[in-house]
Amino acid sequence: MKAFVLDNSIMMRWLFKDGSPSDLAYANHVRMTSEELNLSAIAPAIWPMEVTNVIVRAVTRGIISADQGSELVSIAKSHPITIEIDRNTSAMQPIYQLAAHHQLTAYDASYLELALRHAIPLASLDQDLIKAAKAAGVSLL
C-alpha cells in the first residue's frame, strides 16, 4: 500500500480553508498529489482528538457556529484516513525518544514515529515537525 502520514495541520486547512496562501497551496498540493498517486492517508490514534479539539475551539471562540462545527466533524470523518489505533503502549518509548531528541510534543512525535516506522512521507505544516522529519530522514509529501 502506498501511503503517507497526514498531520492535523493539513486537515485543518482543508476544513477551514484559511491560513496563508503558501499553507493553502501546500494543503492543496497534498490533496492533489495523494489523489494522483493514489496514496492512502494514515494518522496516529491522537488524530481524531486533535481534529475535534481544533473544531471545538473554533466554536467556543465564536469563529464558527456549533452547527458549522458539527458539519466540519462530519466532513473530517468522511475523509478516507486510516487511524492507527493498535499500537497502545508499544509506541510510547519511540515517541518519547523522538520527542526528546527533536524537542517536539509527544503528539507531534507520534506523527513522526508513524512515518519512520512505515518508511512513508509526512504531510504537515507544523514547522517543528517538518524540521524534525527532515533531520530524521523522513520525506515530505
N, C-alpha and C positions, 0 to 999 in steps of 0.2 A: 504494500500500500504506500503510495506516495502521499506524504502529509507534511504539515507544518504546525508549529505551535502558535496559537492565536492569543495574544495578550489582550487583556481587557481594554487597554487604551485604543486599540483598533476598533473594537466593537462599539465603544462609546462614540467614536467619530461616525460610524455607520448609523447609529441610532439617533444621535443628536444633530448630526450634520453641521457641527460647529467646530471651531478651532482655527488655527492659522491656515492660510492657503497651502502651505507645504505639508502640514499634517493631513489635511483633507485629500491632497493629491496622493500622498503615500498610502492612506487608507484605501483610496480608490484603486491604486496600483495593486495593493494586496488582493482586493476583491477580484480584479480583472485577471491577474496572474494566476490566482488559485483556480479560477474558473477555466482559463485557457489551458492550464497544465493538469486540470482535473485533480487538484490537491485536496486532500481531506484536512479539515481543521481539527486539532486536538488541543485540549486545555487541561490544566490540573484541577483537582477537586475544588479548589478555592474559587474558581472562575464564576460559578453561578452566584455566590455570595458577593463577589466584587461587583458584578454587573448589577445585581439587585440593590446593593448599597449605594452606588452612584445614582441610580434612578430614584431611590427613596430620598437621598439628599437633595436632588433637584426638586422634588415635590415639596419637601419641608422648607426649602429656601424660596419657594414661590416661583421657580423658574418654569415649571410645568405644572399642570393640574394633576390631581390624583387619577383622573380618567386617562390622561395622557401617559402617566407613569405606568398604569396597568397595561395600556396598549404597547408601550415600549418593552415591557416584560414579555408580553406575548410575542412580539417580533423577535426578541432575542431568543426565546425558546424555540422559535420556528427555524432558526438557522441550523444547518446540519453540522453540529460540532460534537465531537466525541469528548466526553468528560471522563478523564481517567480517575476512577474512584477506588480502584482496587489496591492502591499502594499502602494504605493505612499507615502504620508507624514505620514501615521499612524505608520510607523516603526521608524520615526526619534527619538522620545523620548526614546524608549527602546534601540535603537542603541547608542544614546548619553550616556545613563546611563551605558551601558556595556563598552563603550569606555573609559569613565571617570574612572569607577571603576577598570578596568583591565589595564588601560594605553595602550589601543590599538588605532589604527587608526579607523576611522568610517568605512572604507572599511572592515577591518578585523572583526570589531564588527558586521557587517551585516551578516557574516557567522555564528558567534556565536549566534546571535539573532534568525536566522533561525533554527539552531539546537535545541535551547532551546524551541522555540515555537512549533516545531513539535515533540519534545522529540525523536530525532533521532541522530545517531552518526555523527561525523565530521571526514573527512579525510583531513589532512593538514600536510605540512612540516614546516610551519611557527612556530618557537619555542614560540614566544609570544602568538600566538593564541592557541597553544597546552596548554600552561601553563594556560591561561585564561579558556579554555574549562574544563580542569581538576578541576580548582578552582570552576567553576560554576556547576560541576556535569555532564558535557556532556561527554559521552563515545567517544572514538576514534575508528575508524574502523581498 
